[in-house]
Amino acid sequence: MKAPVTRLEYCQYLLVSQLNYTLTNVADHGEQFSHDAVNRSLRQERITPRLIWDQVRSHGVPTVQGSVGFEDTVLAKNSSHAIELGRRQYSGNAKAVLTGLGVVTCVYLNPRLEQFWLIDYRLYEPAGEGQTKLDHVRERLVNVVSPKPLPVAAVLRDSWYATQALRRFIEGLQQRYDCPLKANRQGEDASGAQPYRRVDPLPWSAAERLQGKVIQSKGCPKDHRVRLFRVEGSTHRTAWVVTHAPTQKTTAATQAVCGCRGKSEPWHREGKPVTGLERCQGRKARIQRHQMGCAFLVWVRRKALAVQTGRTIYQ
């Protein structure tokens, strides 16, 4: 009888493999393994996101200026339409609707060191768990604030997560948020002289371009004011960033905070090719969850080694 594959052995395989991440290829690289033994091992063991935090807490560097960022990505599974967790969804990277697995990730950012660490993740499975991506963000944020806990100066996220309910939820946790708004979000000046309208045609004085504009967001209580900043990028694109932090009153400070979020986005680009996140074609849900958890563990280890040796994750 062939021996089962341990978590360490499978993670080592993901670490050294370059192109092929199938279970058959795992069995071909060990005489003590067989395809059936590998299949059984991956279906029986349970890999939880808690293991990611157990690995990161030993080398992560918290700071009072730290931020927590939420991202989502789609793991393309177009080559196999029989995967139990696969569903049709839009991929921002591919700019198309494809079959894949949606993943919501939570990263912790240290702006002083310009480093970030993956601390939590959740698989987006609305049919099985009945939760939306916003529900996952709420749970992950509560987990960061209370059980861990980590010092958080700001909560950063994409414009897709800039809903009124989530913003009020973050305020209820006594946390600050800086999030971009879509141009079609509506608001009005604090004076109330003009009715609600899109944020992109709002008039901006010279002082407001430097210090932001206090607005009333549509759907919020009348006494709830936020500060809107007009942040112009180097690619001739304008971002509309909203915050309720009373101490943040300059566009330059807002641009610096939002720039921290951009430093965490490359992990999607790095993690997929070096860990085989999208390459596992196992049909069973437990196999996909196991491979995803092991791939995240491998990426965390590779990232730590890259920082220690002063190299890139590809080296």
Secondary structure, DSSP 8 states (H G I E B T S, - for coil): ------HHHHHHHHHH-SS---HHHHHHT-TT--HHHHHHHHHHS---THHHHHHHTTT----TT-EEEEEEEEEE-TT-S--TT-EEEEETTTTEEEEEEEEEEEEEEETTTTEEEEEEEEEE-HHHH---HHHHHHHHHHHHHTTS----SEEEE-GGG--HHHHHHHHHTT--EEEEE-TT-EEEETT--S--EESTT----HHHHHH-EEEEETTS-TT--EEEEEEE-TTS-EEEEEE--TT---HHHHHHHHHHHHHHTHHHHHHHHHHTTTT----SHHHHHHHHHHHHHHHHHHHHHHHHHT--TT-
